[in-house]
Amino acid sequence: MVSEEVAPVLLARTLTSFDLVVIFVGIVLFIVNSAGFQFAGPRAFIYLLLAYATFLIPGAFVTAHLGRMFPQEGSIYVWTHKALGPFWGFFAGFVAWWPGPLAMVFAPILVVSLAQGIWSGAFSETWQQGLLILAVLWFSCAVAVLRQRVSQNYVNFQFFFYAGALFVMSIAGLVWLFRGNPAQNSFALTSENWNPISLSNVTVFAFAFLALLGIEVPLNMGVEVKSEGSIRKYLLWGSLIVMVAYLATTWSTMVVIPKGDLNGVNDAIPTVGNAFAGWLGDAVGLILIWFFVSNTAIYNYTFARLLFVSGLEKRLPHRFGQVSKNKVPANAILLQTIIASVPVIVIWFVFGAGGNLDPNTPYFALLASANVIWGTSMVLLFADIFFVKKWFPERYEAVRRIPNGSLKLCGVLGVGSSLLAVALTFLSPWYPPGFTTVQWQVWLGVITIISAGVGLAIWFISESVKRQHERAAPETAAPPVVAGGSE
């Protein structure tokens, strides 16, 4: 691949183990998901543990193995190209990239929702929400086009405040109980509370799966990582932080907030406010707002690397495979920000003009769409482990740290959990006030079909352009690769 030769020359190796942990936590740990688990009751813990066992932990092992085999820019794009060939490599890269711009929209939506949780009545007009979302998007662009070390130092600084907020949220339930208050929801060992096999609740597994997506994203910046050992460290510590934080904050919210009083998004504010003091709840809310502003920048610069690799591989115009004087793919970042701005303008300024839009409605629609599309890419990521050994047996064995059978088991669990999560996402709406079941399924189906259509269109257009160039210069054209194992 061209990107393997060119990317290390264009980009600087600046990322340490701590940087990768911060990126991992920023991508994966959307702590507001703890509020979304509340509607399932205590059975949510079962779904979380199942998602850990069948997706997060196997994903960490598979990602570590593939990342050591091919420490290149683009992660899943490169890995699937090696395993299954150019088409599937591009398709995997596309469906792994597409959720990035979606996340760059729903993270600023959370800024709106959290602001409304602190200041009642704030941003009540649709145009006000749209302006705030666009402001966050373009701030993320401004941060992402700086030198990577500068951008990373900013998000690293913010991470310490986020960690403090996570700690306070995690112990809020204990403080509430120690102050003599009863748990606001039942944890009794009854079928109603703990039975996970219920048609109305199995979709929570898909939500738990969504809460853990992003394992491979730090390695979109593979050639910018200083040390191979950083891969293992970020997967270990990042996964531990995510697992503990989701369990602890979900439990605290369940202890402090009655099920009937849940908002489903910004419940961290009343959880901390009721357990400690109102001002501390607002302070946590402000830190979460800051986190999601910073988180949008993380999404912007990590996912833009997939566009950058596509530019180098001539799947996009070559200008998107270029870097600025700051040695970052500024053109790709700018394109991605423009793409993310389009649905904001359409939803908040065209369809939402003159009305009061509940920000949770587009938030959960975009969230579930990302789950379906991103989950599809995860099927390919886990499938890669079954093919790379065939094409690169010596490299496969050289980097292997666990038994081969265990790696294959991780692949089976990952493929199965990813397919199940994608299917369950369609089962019932994650936000019943905003959708009927039929509306939910139609919207997800339409978005998924459009997404796949865009990816296929880009592939066929790029192939057509490539063939035209080959005909123009037949003596320099490389033979096409039609199977996996391509270097």
N, C-alpha and C positions, 0 to 999 in steps of 0.2 A: 504493500500500500504506500502511496505517495506520502501520506500523513506521517508514517513511521519515520521517514527520512527527513521531512521538512519541519515538522512541529518541534522537535528538540532544538532545532537551530533558531527558530523564531521566538520561542517562549523561554522564560527564565525559571530555573529550579528554585522556588522560594518556599514551598509548603512543608511545614514540619508536622510531627505527629499531633501536636496540640491544634494546629490549624485544621487538620483533617477531622479531628473530633468536633471542633466548633462547627465546621461545615456539615458534618453528619447530623449533629443535634439540630442545627438550623433547618436542615431539609426534612428530617424525619419527625422530630418531636414538636408537633403542633399541639401544644398542651391543652388547647381548647377542646380537643377531641375527648378529653376526660368528661366534659359536660355532655357530649353526644352519647356516651355510654350509659348515662344515667337511666334512660328510658327502658333499658333492658333489665334493670335491677341487678341483684348480685350475680345473676348468671353471666353478666358482662365479664366477670373475672375469668370464667371458664373459657369464653371466647378469646380473651386476651392471651391466656396461657396456651390455648391451641394455636393461635397465630404465632406466638413466640416459637413453639415447638415445630411447627410445620413450615414456617416461612422465614422468620427473622434469623433464627440460629442456623438452619440449613443455608440460608442466603449468605450469611457471613462466611461460612466455610467455602462455598462455591465462589463468591466474589474474591476472597483472599487467594484462592487457587488460580483463578483466571487472571487476576491482577498481577500475580507474580509471573505467570506465563507470558503475558503480553502487557508490560507496563507502559502503555501508549496513551496518547490523548484520545478521548472518545469512548473509553470503556466498552460498553455493550456493542457499539457500532463495530469496533475492531474485533472483539471477541467472536461475535456472530459471523462476521466476514471470514474469519479464520476457520470457524467450525462448519459453516453452511454455504459460504460463497457470497459474492457481491450483492445479489438481490436481497437475500435475507439479512445480510449485514446492514444494508441501507434501511430496510424495513424496520428492523429492530431499533436502529438508531432513531428513525423517525418517530415510532410510537413511544420510544423512551423520551424523545425531545418534546413532543406535542403537549404533554402535561405541564411542561415548564411554563409556557406562556399562560396556561390556565391557572397555575399556582400563583403566577405574578398578578393575576386578577383577584383570586379569592383570598390571598393574604391581605391586600389592602381593604377588601370588604370587611375583614375581621377588625381592621383599624376603625372602620366606621361603627361596627357593632359594639366594640369595646368602649369607644368614645360615648356612644349612646348609653352604655351601662354606667358610666361615670357621671355624665351630664345629661340628665333626662331632658329630652326634647332637642338635643343637639343633632344637627344634620338631618332634620326631619324632611327637608325638601330633596327630591330626587336629584336635582342639579347640583346641590351641595355635596351629596354623596359622591356623585360622579367626579366633581372637581377634586375632592380629597383623594379618591382612588387614583386619578391621573397624576396628582402631585406626588403620591407615593411611588408610582411607577417610574416617573421621570427622575425622581431623586435616586431611585435604585440604578438607573442608567448612569447618572452622574458619578455615583460611587463606583460602579463596575468598570468604567473606562479609565479610572485611575490606575497607577501601577499596582500590580496585584498585591505587593507587600503592604502598600498603603491601605487598600480596600480591606485586606485581611486584618490589619491592625485595628481598624475601626470595628469590625464585627467581633473580633476577639475581646475588645474592651466591653462591648455591649453584652457579651456572653456572661461575664461575671455578675451583672445585674440580673440577667435571666436566671442564672443558677440560684441566686438568692431568692428570687420570686418563687422558683420551683420548690425550694426548701420550705419556705413559709406555707405554700399551698399544700405541701405533703404532710406537714405536722398540724394543719388546721383542725383536722378531725380529732386528733389526740387532745389538743388544747380545748376544743369544744366539750369533750367528755370529761376532762380533768376539772373543768369549771362547773361540773355537776349537771350538765345538760344531757338529756337522753338522745340516742341516735334518732334522726328524723325519718329513717326508713328501716324497714324490718330486714334483718339478716337471718331470720329463723330458717332452719334446715327443712324447708318445705319445697314441694315440687313447683309451686308458683314462683318461688324465688330463685331456685337453682337448676331447674330442669332446662337444659339447653336445647332439647329437641322439641321445638315449638315453631310452627310455620311462621308465626308472627314475629319471631325473634331471631331466626337463623340468619337473617340478613345482617345482624350485628357482627357476624364473623367477617363479612365483607367490609364493614366499617373498621373492624380491628385490623384487617389486612391493609386497608388504606392508611391507617395510622402508622404503619411500619414501612411504607414504601420509601425508597430512596437509598437503599443500602449501597448501591453501586455509584451513586452520583459523585461523591468526592473523586472517584477515579476517572470521571470525565476529564479531569485535569492531571492525568497520569504522568505526563512527562515533566510536570511542574513540581512533583513530589521529590524531596531531597533524598529520602532513603527508603529502600524496599521494606525495612522493618516497620515503617510508619503505617503500612497497610494493615498489618496484624494488630497494631496498637489501637488504631482508630476503630477498627471493627470490634475489638474487645471492649474498650472503655465506652465507646459510643453506644454499643448495644446494651451494656449494663445500665448506663444512665437512662436510656429510653425505657427499658423494661421496668426499672424501679420507679421512675417518675410517673409513668402511666398508671401503674398499680396504686401507688400511694395517693396521687391526686384524685383518681377515680374514687377511691375509698373515702377520702376526706370529704369530697363533694356529696357523696351518698350519705355520710353521717350528718352533715350540717344542713343540707338543703332538702326540704320535703319534695317528693317527686312532683307534686302538683304545682310547685313554685318554680320549676326549672325553666330556664330560657333556652338551653341546649347549646349555647355558644359562649356567652360571657359569664357563666356561673362562678368562675374563679373569684370575681369581685365580691359577691355576697358571701361566698364560702369563707374567705379570709376576713371580710368585714364582720360577719356574725361571730366568728370564733375569736378574733382578736379585738379589732376596733374598726369603725367605718373608714377612718383616714388611711389605715394600713391596707384595707381592701382597695381603696382608690389608688394608692401608691403602686400596688401590684398591678392594677389595671393599666396604669401609665407605663410601667415597665413592659407589660405585654404589648402595648401599642408600639413602643420603641422596638421591641423584638420583631414584630411583624413588619415594621418598616425596614429593619435591617435584613430580615429574612428574605424580603423581596429582592434585595440586592444580591444575596447569596444565590437565590434561584436564577437571577439574571446572569451572573458571571459563570456559574457552573453549567447551565444548560446552553449558553451561547457557545461553549466549546464543541458541542455536537454540530451546531451550524458551521463552526470554523472547520471541523474535520470534513464536513460535507463539501465545503468550498474547496478544500485541498484536493478532495477526491473528484472534483468537477461534477458533483451532483447539484451544486448551486453555482452561480456565477463566481469567478475566481476572486472577486473583491472581498467576498466573505471568508476567504481563506487567507486574508492578509492581516497583519497586526499594525497597530499604531506605534508612535514613538515611545509609548509607555509599555510596549511589548505585550499588549493584550488585544484580543480580536474585537476592536471597537466597532467595526462595521457589522459584525454579527450581533453584538450587543444592541446596537441601534436598531437593526432590523427586528430583533426579537421584541424590543420595547414598543415599536410601532405596531407589530402584530398583536401584542397584548392590549394595546390601546383601542384597537378596533372594536372588540366586543363591549368594552366600557362605553364607548361613544354610542354604539347601537342600543345597548340595554338601558343606559341611564339618560341619554339625551334624545333618542329617537322614540323607542317604545315607551320609555318611562316619562316622557315629557308631560308636564302638567299634572302628574299624579304623585301619590305617595307610595314609593316602592319599598316593600319589606326586604332589606338587604340579605336576609337569611334565605330567601327563595332562590335568587341566582347563585348564592354561595353554595348551597347544597347541590344544585344542579351541576355546577362546574366541578364540585368536589367529586360527585359520583361519576361524572364523565371522565375525569382524570383517573379514577380507580379502574374503570373498564379499559381505557387505552393503555395506561401504565401497566396494569396487570397482564395485558397481552404481551408487552415487552418482557415481563418477568418469566412468562412461559418459555420464551426463546432463551433468556439468560440461563435458566436452569437446564434447558435442553442442550445448551452448548457443552456442558460437562461430559455428555455422552459421545461427542464427536471430536473434541480437540485431541483426545488420546490417539484416535485413529490417524490423524494427520500429523501430529507432533508428539510421538510417543516418548522420545528422549527428553524433550522439554517438559512434558507432562510429569514424568517420573522425577526429574531433577528438582521440581518445586513442590512436590507432594509432601505434605506434613501429616496427613492422617491416612488410614487404610483406604485402598481404592474402593472397597465395598461401601465404606462409610460415605465417601464422596458420591457414589452412585445413589445411595439411599437419600442423601440430601437433594440430589437432582429429582428423584421420584417425588419426594415430599413437596418440593418447591413447585414442580409442574402441576401436581394435583391440587395444592392449596391455591395456586394462582388461577387455575381454571374454575375452581369452585367459587372463589371470591368474585370473579367476573360474572359468573352466572347468577349468584345470589344478589348482586347489586341491582339487578332488574326486578327482583321479587316484590319489593314494596318500597314506597318512598321513605327517604331518610328524614324528610321534613313534611309530615302529613298536613300541617296548616297551609302549605304552599302548593301541594300536588295531590291529585287523586292517583290511584295506582296506575290507571291507564295513561294519564298524562305523563307520569314519571317514566313509564316504559317507552312511550312514544318519543319523548325528548331524548332519552338516553340512546335509543336506537338511531334516531336521526343524527345526533352528534357523532356517534360511533361510525356510521356509514360515511358521513361527510369527511371525517378524519381519515379513514382508510382511503377514500377516494382522492383526497389531496395528496397523500403519500404516494399512491400509485401514479398519479398524474406527474408528480415531480420525477419519479423514477423513469417513466417512459419518455418524458421530455428530455431528461438528461442523457438517456441512452440514444435518442435520436440525434441530439447535438454531438454526442461523442462519435457516432458513426459517420456523421458529416465531416468531422475533423479527421477521422481515420481515412476517409476516401480522399480528402484533400492532401493528406501526407501519408500515403500507404507505406512508405519505406520506414517510417518511424513508429507506426502503430504497433502496440503490443497485442499479443494474442489474447482473446477473451478468456476469462476464467468462468467456468460453468459449474464448478463444484466447490466444496469446502477445501480447506487446506491451503488457501492462497496466501502467499507472503505479500 
